[in-house]
Amino acid sequence: MLLVGVISVVVLSGTGAHTVFYGDNLRKLPIYSVKTEEKKIAISFDCAWGTDYTDSLLQTMEKENVRCTFFMVEFWTEKYPEYVKKINSYGHEIGTHSATHPYMSKLSREAIVKELTTSCEAIESITRKKVEVFRPPYGDYDDLLIDTATELGLYTIQWSVDSLDWKNLSAEEICSRVLSRVGSGSIVLFHNQGLNTAKALPEIIRELKDRGYVFVPVGELIYRENFRILSDGTQVQNS
């Protein structure tokens, strides 16, 4: 991600909406990563198109005692409620990935509210847990989206490490991409239906554990209040 012409960051009130100056323009930013001295990493999976490899992913994380975050589209949630229950029962965090997987910067406020509200309700009706994190489809966002999500009590989450597993890279290529890019506070993007993600995950987890990293869900990695977001999307705790 290339951000240019940044002058300063302004912290707004509420649950942490932030504004970055781009020349004469203002732009809101989601959370891409977290600045922390602790060696923590958040693994995340976007769920939209199937479940072929989900059991294998869950078995690996159970074996390695790793908890992560699954971002679910509403139609996926409704099609696979048994997997929503299973993922929740393993102790993983569940966030919304919208209702219909649209480019949300093209939507009106009313449409955004509907996308977020109905998708959260679909998840919460199964898990009985409040949804607190949201990932925009395609990583597409604008000020209206972030403001609306914030008003609804959702933290908008992007990623700092993209596995590119959706391109059907080999397990070795996925491992190389992820292991060469992660650091403390990274949020890693995978897809539960990635062709070779389940094959790559055990090596990624073992290698990062050997480096001293621990894994937490996104909601436990981010700061919930008294923070700002830098121009590259890094969330920083205010001193």
Protein Blocks (a to p, Z undefined) as FASTA:
>chain_A
ZZehiabdcddehjhpacddehjaccddddfbdcdfbdcdddddddfkbcklmmmmmmmm
mmnopacdddddfklmmmmmmlmmmmmmnopacddebjnopafklpcfklmmmmmmmmmm
mmmmmnopacfbdcdehhiacfklmmmmmmnopacdddfbdgklmnopafklmmmmmmmm
gcehiacdddfkbfklmmmmmmmmmmmmmnopacddfklmpcfbhpaddfkopacddZZ
